[in-house]
Amino acid sequence: MLCDQHGTVWLARTLKKRRAILEAFVASANRRNIVLSHCTRDVKEARSWLGDAGHGATDGVVAKRLDGPYQPGVRA
């Protein structure tokens, strides 16, 4: 989540904090058409997702640092 309903910009916040804010927003919205992507810290689970990538289960896997800010246009 990059900003909230009040216009507060969250770019400098860590992914961990932005994800928590986004999860709270989605829970409070209580809408079936708002769905979060799955996330995990479990390497075994992530490898399973990667193994299924491209077979209809998912398009792929993205890995990001939890302590990193949002960096528009930057790819590792």
mmCIF file of the N, C-alpha and C atoms, coordinates in Angstrom:
data_MODEL
# 
_entry.id   MODEL 
# 
loop_
_atom_site.group_PDB 
_atom_site.id 
_atom_site.type_symbol 
_atom_site.label_atom_id 
_atom_site.label_alt_id 
_atom_site.label_comp_id 
_atom_site.label_asym_id 
_atom_site.label_entity_id 
_atom_site.label_seq_id 
_atom_site.pdbx_PDB_ins_code 
_atom_site.Cartn_x 
_atom_site.Cartn_y 
_atom_site.Cartn_z 
_atom_site.occupancy 
_atom_site.B_iso_or_equiv 
_atom_site.pdbx_formal_charge 
_atom_site.auth_seq_id 
_atom_site.auth_comp_id 
_atom_site.auth_asym_id 
_atom_site.auth_atom_id 
_atom_site.pdbx_PDB_model_num 
ATOM 1   N N  . MET A 1 1  ? 0.862   -1.162  0.000   1.00 0.00 ? 1  MET A N  1 
ATOM 2   C CA . MET A 1 1  ? 0.000   0.000   0.000   1.00 0.00 ? 1  MET A CA 1 
ATOM 3   C C  . MET A 1 1  ? 0.907   1.223   0.000   1.00 0.00 ? 1  MET A C  1 
ATOM 4   N N  . LEU A 1 2  ? 0.668   2.118   -0.941  1.00 0.00 ? 2  LEU A N  1 
ATOM 5   C CA . LEU A 1 2  ? 1.556   3.266   -1.098  1.00 0.00 ? 2  LEU A CA 1 
ATOM 6   C C  . LEU A 1 2  ? 1.050   4.525   -0.421  1.00 0.00 ? 2  LEU A C  1 
ATOM 7   N N  . CYS A 1 3  ? -0.275  4.617   -0.192  1.00 0.00 ? 3  CYS A N  1 
ATOM 8   C CA . CYS A 1 3  ? -0.838  5.737   0.569   1.00 0.00 ? 3  CYS A CA 1 
ATOM 9   C C  . CYS A 1 3  ? -2.173  5.295   1.150   1.00 0.00 ? 3  CYS A C  1 
ATOM 10  N N  . ASP A 1 4  ? -2.643  6.020   2.148   1.00 0.00 ? 4  ASP A N  1 
ATOM 11  C CA . ASP A 1 4  ? -3.923  5.662   2.753   1.00 0.00 ? 4  ASP A CA 1 
ATOM 12  C C  . ASP A 1 4  ? -5.024  6.617   2.292   1.00 0.00 ? 4  ASP A C  1 
ATOM 13  N N  . GLN A 1 5  ? -6.211  6.428   2.839   1.00 0.00 ? 5  GLN A N  1 
ATOM 14  C CA . GLN A 1 5  ? -7.373  7.221   2.431   1.00 0.00 ? 5  GLN A CA 1 
ATOM 15  C C  . GLN A 1 5  ? -7.241  8.697   2.783   1.00 0.00 ? 5  GLN A C  1 
ATOM 16  N N  . HIS A 1 6  ? -6.305  9.025   3.656   1.00 0.00 ? 6  HIS A N  1 
ATOM 17  C CA . HIS A 1 6  ? -6.082  10.417  4.051   1.00 0.00 ? 6  HIS A CA 1 
ATOM 18  C C  . HIS A 1 6  ? -4.971  11.072  3.233   1.00 0.00 ? 6  HIS A C  1 
ATOM 19  N N  . GLY A 1 7  ? -4.371  10.306  2.320   1.00 0.00 ? 7  GLY A N  1 
ATOM 20  C CA . GLY A 1 7  ? -3.301  10.830  1.481   1.00 0.00 ? 7  GLY A CA 1 
ATOM 21  C C  . GLY A 1 7  ? -1.912  10.697  2.076   1.00 0.00 ? 7  GLY A C  1 
ATOM 22  N N  . THR A 1 8  ? -1.802  10.011  3.218   1.00 0.00 ? 8  THR A N  1 
ATOM 23  C CA . THR A 1 8  ? -0.490  9.778   3.812   1.00 0.00 ? 8  THR A CA 1 
ATOM 24  C C  . THR A 1 8  ? 0.288   8.825   2.914   1.00 0.00 ? 8  THR A C  1 
ATOM 25  N N  . VAL A 1 9  ? 1.470   9.232   2.499   1.00 0.00 ? 9  VAL A N  1 
ATOM 26  C CA . VAL A 1 9  ? 2.296   8.420   1.600   1.00 0.00 ? 9  VAL A CA 1 
ATOM 27  C C  . VAL A 1 9  ? 3.164   7.473   2.422   1.00 0.00 ? 9  VAL A C  1 
ATOM 28  N N  . TRP A 1 10 ? 3.187   6.205   2.019   1.00 0.00 ? 10 TRP A N  1 
ATOM 29  C CA . TRP A 1 10 ? 3.880   5.160   2.766   1.00 0.00 ? 10 TRP A CA 1 
ATOM 30  C C  . TRP A 1 10 ? 5.138   4.651   2.056   1.00 0.00 ? 10 TRP A C  1 
ATOM 31  N N  . LEU A 1 11 ? 5.648   5.362   1.064   1.00 0.00 ? 11 LEU A N  1 
ATOM 32  C CA . LEU A 1 11 ? 6.792   4.892   0.278   1.00 0.00 ? 11 LEU A CA 1 
ATOM 33  C C  . LEU A 1 11 ? 8.018   4.573   1.129   1.00 0.00 ? 11 LEU A C  1 
ATOM 34  N N  . ALA A 1 12 ? 8.294   5.372   2.138   1.00 0.00 ? 12 ALA A N  1 
ATOM 35  C CA . ALA A 1 12 ? 9.498   5.178   2.950   1.00 0.00 ? 12 ALA A CA 1 
ATOM 36  C C  . ALA A 1 12 ? 9.337   4.074   3.992   1.00 0.00 ? 12 ALA A C  1 
ATOM 37  N N  . ARG A 1 13 ? 8.106   3.627   4.219   1.00 0.00 ? 13 ARG A N  1 
ATOM 38  C CA . ARG A 1 13 ? 7.884   2.557   5.198   1.00 0.00 ? 13 ARG A CA 1 
ATOM 39  C C  . ARG A 1 13 ? 8.412   1.235   4.656   1.00 0.00 ? 13 ARG A C  1 
ATOM 40  N N  . THR A 1 14 ? 8.784   0.348   5.544   1.00 0.00 ? 14 THR A N  1 
ATOM 41  C CA . THR A 1 14 ? 9.275   -0.960  5.123   1.00 0.00 ? 14 THR A CA 1 
ATOM 42  C C  . THR A 1 14 ? 8.140   -1.784  4.522   1.00 0.00 ? 14 THR A C  1 
ATOM 43  N N  . LEU A 1 15 ? 8.512   -2.780  3.737   1.00 0.00 ? 15 LEU A N  1 
ATOM 44  C CA . LEU A 1 15 ? 7.513   -3.685  3.173   1.00 0.00 ? 15 LEU A CA 1 
ATOM 45  C C  . LEU A 1 15 ? 6.703   -4.341  4.288   1.00 0.00 ? 15 LEU A C  1 
ATOM 46  N N  . LYS A 1 16 ? 7.369   -4.712  5.368   1.00 0.00 ? 16 LYS A N  1 
ATOM 47  C CA . LYS A 1 16 ? 6.673   -5.342  6.495   1.00 0.00 ? 16 LYS A CA 1 
ATOM 48  C C  . LYS A 1 16 ? 5.551   -4.439  7.010   1.00 0.00 ? 16 LYS A C  1 
ATOM 49  N N  . LYS A 1 17 ? 5.832   -3.150  7.174   1.00 0.00 ? 17 LYS A N  1 
ATOM 50  C CA . LYS A 1 17 ? 4.831   -2.196  7.672   1.00 0.00 ? 17 LYS A CA 1 
ATOM 51  C C  . LYS A 1 17 ? 3.747   -1.957  6.620   1.00 0.00 ? 17 LYS A C  1 
ATOM 52  N N  . ARG A 1 18 ? 4.150   -1.771  5.345   1.00 0.00 ? 18 ARG A N  1 
ATOM 53  C CA . ARG A 1 18 ? 3.162   -1.537  4.284   1.00 0.00 ? 18 ARG A CA 1 
ATOM 54  C C  . ARG A 1 18 ? 2.226   -2.727  4.141   1.00 0.00 ? 18 ARG A C  1 
ATOM 55  N N  . ARG A 1 19 ? 2.764   -3.934  4.250   1.00 0.00 ? 19 ARG A N  1 
ATOM 56  C CA . ARG A 1 19 ? 1.944   -5.143  4.137   1.00 0.00 ? 19 ARG A CA 1 
ATOM 57  C C  . ARG A 1 19 ? 0.941   -5.213  5.291   1.00 0.00 ? 19 ARG A C  1 
ATOM 58  N N  . ALA A 1 20 ? 1.371   -4.894  6.499   1.00 0.00 ? 20 ALA A N  1 
ATOM 59  C CA . ALA A 1 20 ? 0.469   -4.909  7.655   1.00 0.00 ? 20 ALA A CA 1 
ATOM 60  C C  . ALA A 1 20 ? -0.665  -3.903  7.468   1.00 0.00 ? 20 ALA A C  1 
ATOM 61  N N  . ILE A 1 21 ? -0.335  -2.719  6.967   1.00 0.00 ? 21 ILE A N  1 
ATOM 62  C CA . ILE A 1 21 ? -1.355  -1.696  6.711   1.00 0.00 ? 21 ILE A CA 1 
ATOM 63  C C  . ILE A 1 21 ? -2.327  -2.183  5.642   1.00 0.00 ? 21 ILE A C  1 
ATOM 64  N N  . LEU A 1 22 ? -1.796  -2.787  4.584   1.00 0.00 ? 22 LEU A N  1 
ATOM 65  C CA . LEU A 1 22 ? -2.631  -3.297  3.502   1.00 0.00 ? 22 LEU A CA 1 
ATOM 66  C C  . LEU A 1 22 ? -3.540  -4.427  3.982   1.00 0.00 ? 22 LEU A C  1 
ATOM 67  N N  . GLU A 1 23 ? -3.016  -5.332  4.791   1.00 0.00 ? 23 GLU A N  1 
ATOM 68  C CA . GLU A 1 23 ? -3.830  -6.422  5.328   1.00 0.00 ? 23 GLU A CA 1 
ATOM 69  C C  . GLU A 1 23 ? -4.974  -5.879  6.180   1.00 0.00 ? 23 GLU A C  1 
ATOM 70  N N  . ALA A 1 24 ? -4.700  -4.869  6.996   1.00 0.00 ? 24 ALA A N  1 
ATOM 71  C CA . ALA A 1 24 ? -5.746  -4.258  7.822   1.00 0.00 ? 24 ALA A CA 1 
ATOM 72  C C  . ALA A 1 24 ? -6.794  -3.583  6.949   1.00 0.00 ? 24 ALA A C  1 
ATOM 73  N N  . PHE A 1 25 ? -6.347  -2.902  5.890   1.00 0.00 ? 25 PHE A N  1 
ATOM 74  C CA . PHE A 1 25 ? -7.273  -2.244  4.971   1.00 0.00 ? 25 PHE A CA 1 
ATOM 75  C C  . PHE A 1 25 ? -8.194  -3.260  4.306   1.00 0.00 ? 25 PHE A C  1 
ATOM 76  N N  . VAL A 1 26 ? -7.622  -4.332  3.790   1.00 0.00 ? 26 VAL A N  1 
ATOM 77  C CA . VAL A 1 26 ? -8.423  -5.353  3.108   1.00 0.00 ? 26 VAL A CA 1 
ATOM 78  C C  . VAL A 1 26 ? -9.411  -5.991  4.081   1.00 0.00 ? 26 VAL A C  1 
ATOM 79  N N  . ALA A 1 27 ? -8.976  -6.272  5.292   1.00 0.00 ? 27 ALA A N  1 
ATOM 80  C CA . ALA A 1 27 ? -9.871  -6.861  6.292   1.00 0.00 ? 27 ALA A CA 1 
ATOM 81  C C  . ALA A 1 27 ? -11.023 -5.920  6.619   1.00 0.00 ? 27 ALA A C  1 
ATOM 82  N N  . SER A 1 28 ? -10.734 -4.629  6.742   1.00 0.00 ? 28 SER A N  1 
ATOM 83  C CA . SER A 1 28 ? -11.786 -3.672  7.085   1.00 0.00 ? 28 SER A CA 1 
ATOM 84  C C  . SER A 1 28 ? -12.721 -3.402  5.910   1.00 0.00 ? 28 SER A C  1 
ATOM 85  N N  . ALA A 1 29 ? -12.221 -3.567  4.681   1.00 0.00 ? 29 ALA A N  1 
ATOM 86  C CA . ALA A 1 29 ? -13.057 -3.339  3.495   1.00 0.00 ? 29 ALA A CA 1 
ATOM 87  C C  . ALA A 1 29 ? -14.125 -4.415  3.367   1.00 0.00 ? 29 ALA A C  1 
ATOM 88  N N  . ASN A 1 30 ? -13.799 -5.632  3.834   1.00 0.00 ? 30 ASN A N  1 
ATOM 89  C CA . ASN A 1 30 ? -14.758 -6.740  3.828   1.00 0.00 ? 30 ASN A CA 1 
ATOM 90  C C  . ASN A 1 30 ? -15.407 -6.914  2.453   1.00 0.00 ? 30 ASN A C  1 
ATOM 91  N N  . ARG A 1 31 ? -14.574 -6.943  1.413   1.00 0.00 ? 31 ARG A N  1 
ATOM 92  C CA . ARG A 1 31 ? -15.043 -7.090  0.036   1.00 0.00 ? 31 ARG A CA 1 
ATOM 93  C C  . ARG A 1 31 ? -14.433 -8.340  -0.577  1.00 0.00 ? 31 ARG A C  1 
ATOM 94  N N  . ARG A 1 32 ? -15.248 -9.144  -1.229  1.00 0.00 ? 32 ARG A N  1 
ATOM 95  C CA . ARG A 1 32 ? -14.740 -10.360 -1.866  1.00 0.00 ? 32 ARG A CA 1 
ATOM 96  C C  . ARG A 1 32 ? -13.894 -10.071 -3.096  1.00 0.00 ? 32 ARG A C  1 
ATOM 97  N N  . ASN A 1 33 ? -14.077 -8.908  -3.707  1.00 0.00 ? 33 ASN A N  1 
ATOM 98  C CA . ASN A 1 33 ? -13.333 -8.604  -4.926  1.00 0.00 ? 33 ASN A CA 1 
ATOM 99  C C  . ASN A 1 33 ? -11.982 -7.938  -4.653  1.00 0.00 ? 33 ASN A C  1 
ATOM 100 N N  . ILE A 1 34 ? -11.617 -7.770  -3.388  1.00 0.00 ? 34 ILE A N  1 
ATOM 101 C CA . ILE A 1 34 ? -10.282 -7.280  -3.029  1.00 0.00 ? 34 ILE A CA 1 
ATOM 102 C C  . ILE A 1 34 ? -9.527  -8.459  -2.425  1.00 0.00 ? 34 ILE A C  1 
ATOM 103 N N  . VAL A 1 35 ? -8.508  -8.915  -3.146  1.00 0.00 ? 35 VAL A N  1 
ATOM 104 C CA . VAL A 1 35 ? -7.770  -10.106 -2.735  1.00 0.00 ? 35 VAL A CA 1 
ATOM 105 C C  . VAL A 1 35 ? -6.278  -9.789  -2.688  1.00 0.00 ? 35 VAL A C  1 
ATOM 106 N N  . LEU A 1 36 ? -5.644  -10.142 -1.604  1.00 0.00 ? 36 LEU A N  1 
ATOM 107 C CA . LEU A 1 36 ? -4.197  -9.954  -1.478  1.00 0.00 ? 36 LEU A CA 1 
ATOM 108 C C  . LEU A 1 36 ? -3.451  -11.134 -2.087  1.00 0.00 ? 36 LEU A C  1 
ATOM 109 N N  . SER A 1 37 ? -2.296  -10.858 -2.649  1.00 0.00 ? 37 SER A N  1 
ATOM 110 C CA . SER A 1 37 ? -1.408  -11.930 -3.092  1.00 0.00 ? 37 SER A CA 1 
ATOM 111 C C  . SER A 1 37 ? -0.903  -12.664 -1.859  1.00 0.00 ? 37 SER A C  1 
ATOM 112 N N  . HIS A 1 38 ? -0.654  -13.944 -2.017  1.00 0.00 ? 38 HIS A N  1 
ATOM 113 C CA . HIS A 1 38 ? -0.100  -14.722 -0.912  1.00 0.00 ? 38 HIS A CA 1 
ATOM 114 C C  . HIS A 1 38 ? 1.318   -14.255 -0.620  1.00 0.00 ? 38 HIS A C  1 
ATOM 115 N N  . CYS A 1 39 ? 1.728   -14.401 0.611   1.00 0.00 ? 39 CYS A N  1 
ATOM 116 C CA . CYS A 1 39 ? 3.111   -14.104 0.978   1.00 0.00 ? 39 CYS A CA 1 
ATOM 117 C C  . CYS A 1 39 ? 3.544   -15.102 2.042   1.00 0.00 ? 39 CYS A C  1 
ATOM 118 N N  . THR A 1 40 ? 4.835   -15.317 2.126   1.00 0.00 ? 40 THR A N  1 
ATOM 119 C CA . THR A 1 40 ? 5.371   -16.261 3.102   1.00 0.00 ? 40 THR A CA 1 
ATOM 120 C C  . THR A 1 40 ? 6.809   -15.916 3.436   1.00 0.00 ? 40 THR A C  1 
ATOM 121 N N  . ARG A 1 41 ? 7.238   -16.340 4.589   1.00 0.00 ? 41 ARG A N  1 
ATOM 122 C CA . ARG A 1 41 ? 8.655   -16.271 4.967   1.00 0.00 ? 41 ARG A CA 1 
ATOM 123 C C  . ARG A 1 41 ? 9.261   -17.675 4.930   1.00 0.00 ? 41 ARG A C  1 
ATOM 124 N N  . ASP A 1 42 ? 8.442   -18.659 4.614   1.00 0.00 ? 42 ASP A N  1 
ATOM 125 C CA . ASP A 1 42 ? 8.847   -20.059 4.603   1.00 0.00 ? 42 ASP A CA 1 
ATOM 126 C C  . ASP A 1 42 ? 9.456   -20.416 3.246   1.00 0.00 ? 42 ASP A C  1 
ATOM 127 N N  . VAL A 1 43 ? 10.738  -20.729 3.228   1.00 0.00 ? 43 VAL A N  1 
ATOM 128 C CA . VAL A 1 43 ? 11.440  -21.033 1.981   1.00 0.00 ? 43 VAL A CA 1 
ATOM 129 C C  . VAL A 1 43 ? 10.827  -22.243 1.282   1.00 0.00 ? 43 VAL A C  1 
ATOM 130 N N  . LYS A 1 44 ? 10.448  -23.256 2.037   1.00 0.00 ? 44 LYS A N  1 
ATOM 131 C CA . LYS A 1 44 ? 9.859   -24.464 1.451   1.00 0.00 ? 44 LYS A CA 1 
ATOM 132 C C  . LYS A 1 44 ? 8.560   -24.120 0.722   1.00 0.00 ? 44 LYS A C  1 
ATOM 133 N N  . GLU A 1 45 ? 7.730   -23.297 1.331   1.00 0.00 ? 45 GLU A N  1 
ATOM 134 C CA . GLU A 1 45 ? 6.477   -22.895 0.700   1.00 0.00 ? 45 GLU A CA 1 
ATOM 135 C C  . GLU A 1 45 ? 6.746   -22.073 -0.563  1.00 0.00 ? 45 GLU A C  1 
ATOM 136 N N  . ALA A 1 46 ? 7.699   -21.153 -0.501  1.00 0.00 ? 46 ALA A N  1 
ATOM 137 C CA . ALA A 1 46 ? 8.044   -20.335 -1.671  1.00 0.00 ? 46 ALA A CA 1 
ATOM 138 C C  . ALA A 1 46 ? 8.570   -21.206 -2.807  1.00 0.00 ? 46 ALA A C  1 
ATOM 139 N N  . ARG A 1 47 ? 9.390   -22.190 -2.496  1.00 0.00 ? 47 ARG A N  1 
ATOM 140 C CA . ARG A 1 47 ? 9.896   -23.109 -3.529  1.00 0.00 ? 47 ARG A CA 1 
ATOM 141 C C  . ARG A 1 47 ? 8.754   -23.889 -4.163  1.00 0.00 ? 47 ARG A C  1 
ATOM 142 N N  . SER A 1 48 ? 7.771   -24.248 -3.364  1.00 0.00 ? 48 SER A N  1 
ATOM 143 C CA . SER A 1 48 ? 6.600   -24.943 -3.897  1.00 0.00 ? 48 SER A CA 1 
ATOM 144 C C  . SER A 1 48 ? 5.862   -24.054 -4.887  1.00 0.00 ? 48 SER A C  1 
ATOM 145 N N  . TRP A 1 49 ? 5.675   -22.786 -4.540  1.00 0.00 ? 49 TRP A N  1 
ATOM 146 C CA . TRP A 1 49 ? 5.024   -21.841 -5.454  1.00 0.00 ? 49 TRP A CA 1 
ATOM 147 C C  . TRP A 1 49 ? 5.826   -21.704 -6.738  1.00 0.00 ? 49 TRP A C  1 
ATOM 148 N N  . LEU A 1 50 ? 7.147   -21.605 -6.607  1.00 0.00 ? 50 LEU A N  1 
ATOM 149 C CA . LEU A 1 50 ? 8.013   -21.462 -7.775  1.00 0.00 ? 50 LEU A CA 1 
ATOM 150 C C  . LEU A 1 50 ? 7.919   -22.698 -8.666  1.00 0.00 ? 50 LEU A C  1 
ATOM 151 N N  . GLY A 1 51 ? 7.831   -23.857 -8.046  1.00 0.00 ? 51 GLY A N  1 
ATOM 152 C CA . GLY A 1 51 ? 7.681   -25.097 -8.810  1.00 0.00 ? 51 GLY A CA 1 
ATOM 153 C C  . GLY A 1 51 ? 6.380   -25.145 -9.583  1.00 0.00 ? 51 GLY A C  1 
ATOM 154 N N  . ASP A 1 52 ? 5.343   -24.498 -9.066  1.00 0.00 ? 52 ASP A N  1 
ATOM 155 C CA . ASP A 1 52 ? 4.031   -24.470 -9.723  1.00 0.00 ? 52 ASP A CA 1 
ATOM 156 C C  . ASP A 1 52 ? 3.892   -23.318 -10.713 1.00 0.00 ? 52 ASP A C  1 
ATOM 157 N N  . ALA A 1 53 ? 4.834   -22.393 -10.714 1.00 0.00 ? 53 ALA A N  1 
ATOM 158 C CA . ALA A 1 53 ? 4.739   -21.202 -11.570 1.00 0.00 ? 53 ALA A CA 1 
ATOM 159 C C  . ALA A 1 53 ? 4.641   -21.597 -13.034 1.00 0.00 ? 53 ALA A C  1 
ATOM 160 N N  . GLY A 1 54 ? 3.712   -20.946 -13.738 1.00 0.00 ? 54 GLY A N  1 
ATOM 161 C CA . GLY A 1 54 ? 3.540   -21.204 -15.157 1.00 0.00 ? 54 GLY A CA 1 
ATOM 162 C C  . GLY A 1 54 ? 2.653   -22.387 -15.475 1.00 0.00 ? 54 GLY A C  1 
ATOM 163 N N  . HIS A 1 55 ? 2.135   -23.055 -14.461 1.00 0.00 ? 55 HIS A N  1 
ATOM 164 C CA . HIS A 1 55 ? 1.267   -24.211 -14.666 1.00 0.00 ? 55 HIS A CA 1 
ATOM 165 C C  . HIS A 1 55 ? -0.168  -23.914 -14.239 1.00 0.00 ? 55 HIS A C  1 
ATOM 166 N N  . GLY A 1 56 ? -0.565  -22.671 -14.347 1.00 0.00 ? 56 GLY A N  1 
ATOM 167 C CA . GLY A 1 56 ? -1.923  -22.281 -14.006 1.00 0.00 ? 56 GLY A CA 1 
ATOM 168 C C  . GLY A 1 56 ? -2.116  -21.891 -12.554 1.00 0.00 ? 56 GLY A C  1 
ATOM 169 N N  . ALA A 1 57 ? -1.153  -22.224 -11.698 1.00 0.00 ? 57 ALA A N  1 
ATOM 170 C CA . ALA A 1 57 ? -1.296  -21.908 -10.279 1.00 0.00 ? 57 ALA A CA 1 
ATOM 171 C C  . ALA A 1 57 ? -0.915  -20.458 -9.995  1.00 0.00 ? 57 ALA A C  1 
ATOM 172 N N  . THR A 1 58 ? 0.121   -19.985 -10.662 1.00 0.00 ? 58 THR A N  1 
ATOM 173 C CA . THR A 1 58 ? 0.622   -18.629 -10.440 1.00 0.00 ? 58 THR A CA 1 
ATOM 174 C C  . THR A 1 58 ? 1.480   -18.214 -11.626 1.00 0.00 ? 58 THR A C  1 
ATOM 175 N N  . ASP A 1 59 ? 1.652   -16.920 -11.800 1.00 0.00 ? 59 ASP A N  1 
ATOM 176 C CA . ASP A 1 59 ? 2.505   -16.420 -12.884 1.00 0.00 ? 59 ASP A CA 1 
ATOM 177 C C  . ASP A 1 59 ? 3.981   -16.485 -12.521 1.00 0.00 ? 59 ASP A C  1 
ATOM 178 N N  . GLY A 1 60 ? 4.279   -16.478 -11.243 1.00 0.00 ? 60 GLY A N  1 
ATOM 179 C CA . GLY A 1 60 ? 5.667   -16.499 -10.805 1.00 0.00 ? 60 GLY A CA 1 
ATOM 180 C C  . GLY A 1 60 ? 5.777   -16.146 -9.342  1.00 0.00 ? 60 GLY A C  1 
ATOM 181 N N  . VAL A 1 61 ? 6.985   -15.954 -8.899  1.00 0.00 ? 61 VAL A N  1 
ATOM 182 C CA . VAL A 1 61 ? 7.258   -15.641 -7.502  1.00 0.00 ? 61 VAL A CA 1 
ATOM 183 C C  . VAL A 1 61 ? 8.122   -14.385 -7.450  1.00 0.00 ? 61 VAL A C  1 
ATOM 184 N N  . VAL A 1 62 ? 7.799   -13.479 -6.538  1.00 0.00 ? 62 VAL A N  1 
ATOM 185 C CA . VAL A 1 62 ? 8.573   -12.258 -6.334  1.00 0.00 ? 62 VAL A CA 1 
ATOM 186 C C  . VAL A 1 62 ? 9.138   -12.306 -4.919  1.00 0.00 ? 62 VAL A C  1 
ATOM 187 N N  . ALA A 1 63 ? 10.417  -12.021 -4.777  1.00 0.00 ? 63 ALA A N  1 
ATOM 188 C CA . ALA A 1 63 ? 11.050  -11.974 -3.457  1.00 0.00 ? 63 ALA A CA 1 
ATOM 189 C C  . ALA A 1 63 ? 11.458  -10.536 -3.165  1.00 0.00 ? 63 ALA A C  1 
ATOM 190 N N  . LYS A 1 64 ? 11.103  -10.071 -1.979  1.00 0.00 ? 64 LYS A N  1 
ATOM 191 C CA . LYS A 1 64 ? 11.429  -8.700  -1.579  1.00 0.00 ? 64 LYS A CA 1 
ATOM 192 C C  . LYS A 1 64 ? 11.940  -8.702  -0.148  1.00 0.00 ? 64 LYS A C  1 
ATOM 193 N N  . ARG A 1 65 ? 12.778  -7.727  0.161   1.00 0.00 ? 65 ARG A N  1 
ATOM 194 C CA . ARG A 1 65 ? 13.269  -7.560  1.528   1.00 0.00 ? 65 ARG A CA 1 
ATOM 195 C C  . ARG A 1 65 ? 12.160  -6.952  2.392   1.00 0.00 ? 65 ARG A C  1 
ATOM 196 N N  . LEU A 1 66 ? 11.924  -7.528  3.558   1.00 0.00 ? 66 LEU A N  1 
ATOM 197 C CA . LEU A 1 66 ? 10.905  -7.005  4.468   1.00 0.00 ? 66 LEU A CA 1 
ATOM 198 C C  . LEU A 1 66 ? 11.281  -5.644  5.032   1.00 0.00 ? 66 LEU A C  1 
ATOM 199 N N  . ASP A 1 67 ? 12.575  -5.381  5.142   1.00 0.00 ? 67 ASP A N  1 
ATOM 200 C CA . ASP A 1 67 ? 13.021  -4.125  5.744   1.00 0.00 ? 67 ASP A CA 1 
ATOM 201 C C  . ASP A 1 67 ? 13.249  -3.022  4.711   1.00 0.00 ? 67 ASP A C  1 
ATOM 202 N N  . GLY A 1 68 ? 12.873  -3.259  3.458   1.00 0.00 ? 68 GLY A N  1 
ATOM 203 C CA . GLY A 1 68 ? 13.120  -2.276  2.407   1.00 0.00 ? 68 GLY A CA 1 
ATOM 204 C C  . GLY A 1 68 ? 11.943  -1.360  2.143   1.00 0.00 ? 68 GLY A C  1 
ATOM 205 N N  . PRO A 1 69 ? 12.231  -0.100  1.758   1.00 0.00 ? 69 PRO A N  1 
ATOM 206 C CA . PRO A 1 69 ? 11.168  0.828   1.365   1.00 0.00 ? 69 PRO A CA 1 
ATOM 207 C C  . PRO A 1 69 ? 10.723  0.526   -0.060  1.00 0.00 ? 69 PRO A C  1 
ATOM 208 N N  . TYR A 1 70 ? 9.620   1.093   -0.481  1.00 0.00 ? 70 TYR A N  1 
ATOM 209 C CA . TYR A 1 70 ? 9.186   0.968   -1.873  1.00 0.00 ? 70 TYR A CA 1 
ATOM 210 C C  . TYR A 1 70 ? 10.093  1.832   -2.734  1.00 0.00 ? 70 TYR A C  1 
ATOM 211 N N  . GLN A 1 71 ? 10.586  1.269   -3.822  1.00 0.00 ? 71 GLN A N  1 
ATOM 212 C CA . GLN A 1 71 ? 11.475  2.003   -4.719  1.00 0.00 ? 71 GLN A CA 1 
ATOM 213 C C  . GLN A 1 71 ? 10.908  1.931   -6.133  1.00 0.00 ? 71 GLN A C  1 
ATOM 214 N N  . PRO A 1 72 ? 10.126  2.929   -6.540  1.00 0.00 ? 72 PRO A N  1 
ATOM 215 C CA . PRO A 1 72 ? 9.494   2.904   -7.859  1.00 0.00 ? 72 PRO A CA 1 
ATOM 216 C C  . PRO A 1 72 ? 10.514  2.732   -8.984  1.00 0.00 ? 72 PRO A C  1 
ATOM 217 N N  . GLY A 1 73 ? 10.235  1.790   -9.875  1.00 0.00 ? 73 GLY A N  1 
ATOM 218 C CA . GLY A 1 73 ? 11.072  1.577   -11.043 1.00 0.00 ? 73 GLY A CA 1 
ATOM 219 C C  . GLY A 1 73 ? 12.367  0.827   -10.796 1.00 0.00 ? 73 GLY A C  1 
ATOM 220 N N  . VAL A 1 74 ? 12.647  0.439   -9.554  1.00 0.00 ? 74 VAL A N  1 
ATOM 221 C CA . VAL A 1 74 ? 13.896  -0.252  -9.233  1.00 0.00 ? 74 VAL A CA 1 
ATOM 222 C C  . VAL A 1 74 ? 13.645  -1.751  -9.191  1.00 0.00 ? 74 VAL A C  1 
ATOM 223 N N  . ARG A 1 75 ? 14.466  -2.481  -9.913  1.00 0.00 ? 75 ARG A N  1 
ATOM 224 C CA . ARG A 1 75 ? 14.404  -3.942  -9.913  1.00 0.00 ? 75 ARG A CA 1 
ATOM 225 C C  . ARG A 1 75 ? 15.750  -4.474  -9.455  1.00 0.00 ? 75 ARG A C  1 
ATOM 226 N N  . ALA A 1 76 ? 15.721  -5.507  -8.662  1.00 0.00 ? 76 ALA A N  1 
ATOM 227 C CA . ALA A 1 76 ? 16.974  -6.094  -8.156  1.00 0.00 ? 76 ALA A CA 1 
ATOM 228 C C  . ALA A 1 76 ? 17.663  -6.909  -9.224  1.00 0.00 ? 76 ALA A C  1 
# 
